[in-house]
Amino acid sequence: MAILNLKYIWAAILLSLPSILYSAVLKHETSLQKVQDYSYVDFCETMKAKNSTLITLSSVGEISCLDQKFNILDFCLLKNPLDKYFTRGYSVEKDKKVYCENAQSVMVSISCDKRDMNYCLVPFKGCQQLKKIYAYRLEVVHYSMLEKNLNCYFSKPLGDNLDEN
């Protein structure tokens, strides 16, 4: 019985702190951010789930519509196929919503602790991996290692009009 309760406690911790699954994020800042929100029902209908009566957040990046799992990133890309500033998709279980975010720039700073050292061994490669999580369609424009922190700066592609939103 205690093991079962421990599983629920860990699940609650992991679902309430989505960024902890990826890395120890010290800072996540965006500029000109826009966020669209969608209900879980809209998510399941868009993903063509056969039955969307039982909807749960199965992991940070997936939602389960009855017994079918769908990726939040795929949903956001489907909803915004031409959005060249799409950065990430995520869900907040207590809101029962999926969020699709776009921004013109993103700055992420992570702690190079034991768990996340793989990002810090080759900083540019680490930023490329973090781009998939926090700045999907932006480009790595700068990266640095300060003390035991990896800092990644992402921005819209060079050549894009500065006045464009």
C-alpha positions as CSV (number, residue, x, y, z in Angstrom):
1,M,0.0,0.0,0.0
2,A,2.8,2.4,0.8
3,I,4.5,1.7,-2.5
4,L,1.3,2.6,-4.3
5,N,1.0,5.9,-2.4
6,L,4.6,6.7,-3.2
7,K,3.9,6.2,-6.9
8,Y,1.1,8.7,-6.7
9,I,3.2,11.2,-4.9
10,W,6.0,11.0,-7.5
11,A,3.5,11.3,-10.3
12,A,2.0,14.4,-8.8
13,I,5.5,15.9,-8.4
14,L,6.5,15.2,-11.9
15,L,3.3,16.5,-13.4
16,S,3.3,19.7,-11.4
17,L,6.9,20.5,-12.4
18,P,7.0,19.7,-16.1
19,S,10.4,21.3,-16.8
20,I,12.1,19.1,-14.2
21,L,11.9,16.1,-16.5
22,Y,14.1,17.8,-19.1
23,S,16.6,19.7,-17.0
24,A,17.1,21.8,-13.9
25,V,16.0,25.0,-15.6
26,L,17.3,28.1,-13.8
27,K,15.8,30.6,-16.2
28,H,13.4,30.5,-19.1
29,E,12.6,33.8,-20.6
30,T,10.8,34.7,-23.9
31,S,10.3,37.9,-25.9
32,L,7.1,38.8,-27.7
33,Q,5.5,35.6,-26.5
34,K,2.0,34.5,-27.6
35,V,0.3,31.5,-26.1
36,Q,-2.8,29.8,-27.5
37,D,-4.7,27.4,-25.2
38,Y,-6.9,24.5,-26.1
39,S,-9.1,22.2,-24.0
40,Y,-8.3,18.6,-23.6
41,V,-11.4,17.8,-25.6
42,D,-10.3,20.0,-28.5
43,F,-6.9,18.3,-28.3
44,C,-8.4,14.8,-28.6
45,E,-10.8,15.7,-31.3
46,T,-8.1,17.4,-33.4
47,M,-5.9,14.3,-33.0
48,K,-8.8,12.2,-34.2
49,A,-9.1,10.1,-31.0
50,K,-12.0,7.6,-31.3
51,N,-13.4,8.4,-27.9
52,S,-12.4,11.4,-25.8
53,T,-14.4,10.7,-22.7
54,L,-11.4,9.8,-20.5
55,I,-8.5,12.3,-21.0
56,T,-5.4,12.4,-18.9
57,L,-1.9,13.9,-19.0
58,S,0.2,10.8,-19.4
59,S,3.6,12.6,-19.4
60,V,4.9,16.0,-19.9
61,G,4.7,15.7,-23.6
62,E,1.8,13.4,-24.1
63,I,-1.9,13.3,-23.5
64,S,-3.9,10.1,-23.3
65,C,-7.4,10.2,-25.0
66,L,-9.0,7.1,-23.5
67,D,-6.2,4.6,-24.3
68,Q,-4.5,6.4,-27.2
69,K,-1.5,8.6,-26.5
70,F,-0.8,11.7,-28.5
71,N,2.2,14.0,-28.6
72,I,1.5,17.7,-27.6
73,L,4.2,18.9,-30.0
74,D,2.5,17.2,-32.9
75,F,-0.8,18.8,-31.9
76,C,0.7,22.3,-31.8
77,L,2.4,21.8,-35.1
78,L,-0.9,20.6,-36.6
79,K,-2.7,23.7,-35.2
80,N,0.0,26.1,-36.3
81,P,1.7,24.6,-39.4
82,L,3.0,28.0,-40.7
83,D,4.0,29.6,-37.4
84,K,7.7,30.0,-37.8
85,Y,8.1,31.3,-34.3
86,F,6.5,28.2,-32.6
87,T,8.6,27.4,-29.5
88,R,6.9,24.7,-27.5
89,G,3.8,22.9,-26.5
90,Y,2.9,21.9,-23.0
91,S,0.0,21.0,-20.7
92,V,-1.0,22.0,-17.2
93,E,-3.1,19.1,-15.8
94,K,-5.0,21.2,-13.2
95,D,-6.2,23.6,-16.0
96,K,-7.1,20.6,-18.3
97,K,-5.5,22.6,-21.2
98,V,-2.8,22.4,-23.8
99,Y,-0.7,25.4,-24.5
100,C,1.0,26.2,-27.8
101,E,3.6,28.9,-27.4
102,N,5.4,31.1,-29.9
103,A,8.0,33.8,-29.3
104,Q,10.6,35.7,-31.2
105,S,13.4,34.8,-28.8
106,V,14.0,32.4,-25.9
107,M,16.7,32.3,-23.3
108,V,17.2,29.1,-21.3
109,S,19.7,28.6,-18.6
110,I,20.2,25.1,-17.0
111,S,22.2,23.9,-14.2
112,C,24.9,21.4,-15.2
113,D,24.3,19.0,-12.4
114,K,24.9,15.3,-12.4
115,R,21.6,14.5,-14.2
116,D,21.9,17.1,-16.9
117,M,25.7,17.0,-17.6
118,N,25.0,15.5,-21.0
119,Y,23.7,19.0,-22.2
120,C,26.9,20.7,-20.9
121,L,29.6,18.4,-22.3
122,V,29.4,20.0,-25.7
123,P,27.5,23.3,-25.2
124,F,26.4,23.9,-28.8
125,K,25.1,20.3,-29.1
126,G,23.3,20.7,-25.7
127,C,21.6,23.9,-26.9
128,Q,20.5,22.1,-30.1
129,Q,18.9,19.4,-27.8
130,L,17.2,22.1,-25.6
131,K,16.0,23.8,-28.8
132,K,13.7,20.8,-29.4
133,I,12.2,21.3,-26.0
134,Y,12.0,25.1,-25.6
135,A,12.5,26.8,-29.0
136,Y,11.4,24.4,-31.6
137,R,11.5,26.6,-34.7
138,L,14.0,29.2,-33.6
139,E,17.7,29.0,-34.1
140,V,20.6,28.9,-31.6
141,V,22.2,32.3,-31.9
142,H,24.5,32.2,-28.9
143,Y,25.5,29.8,-26.1
144,S,27.8,30.1,-23.2
145,M,29.0,28.2,-20.1
146,L,29.1,30.3,-16.9
147,E,30.3,28.5,-13.8
148,K,28.2,25.3,-13.9
149,N,25.4,26.7,-16.0
150,L,24.7,26.3,-19.7
151,N,23.0,29.4,-21.3
152,C,21.3,29.1,-24.7
153,Y,19.9,32.0,-26.6
154,F,17.4,31.2,-29.5
155,S,16.0,33.7,-31.9
156,K,14.1,33.9,-35.2
157,P,16.2,33.0,-38.3
158,L,18.6,35.5,-39.6
159,G,17.2,37.5,-42.4
160,D,13.6,37.6,-41.0
161,N,12.2,41.1,-40.9
162,L,12.7,42.7,-37.5
163,D,9.3,44.5,-37.7
164,E,7.5,41.2,-38.4
165,N,5.3,39.6,-35.6
